[in-house]
């Protein structure tokens, strides 16, 4: 059974940084793509950043230049380095992994940015 476990969330002041980690219970090499999504109450979950197995990445416009996604297949881990955080980055962040046709989700980690 595939499990994705996020860590690294917390409370940070605006302008600060956090690094989220997502560790999988299986080799992440098997996933075609992995990504980070976020969700706030009453809103749909939105894509923050995505990385495919070949290393190509894409980001939401709102985080481009501030967030960096990376993965290490040997460590079965993906990261999201978040810098210059803003209050509007406050959300629950979810790890996502895709191996068509199945999508897996982590349990989420809360990120709160105080202004």
Helices and strands as residue ranges (DSSP letters): E 4-7, E 10-13, E 18-24, G 28-30, E 33-39, E 46-52, E 57-59, E 67-72, G 73-75, E 77-82, G 87-89, E 91-99, E 102-105, E 109-114
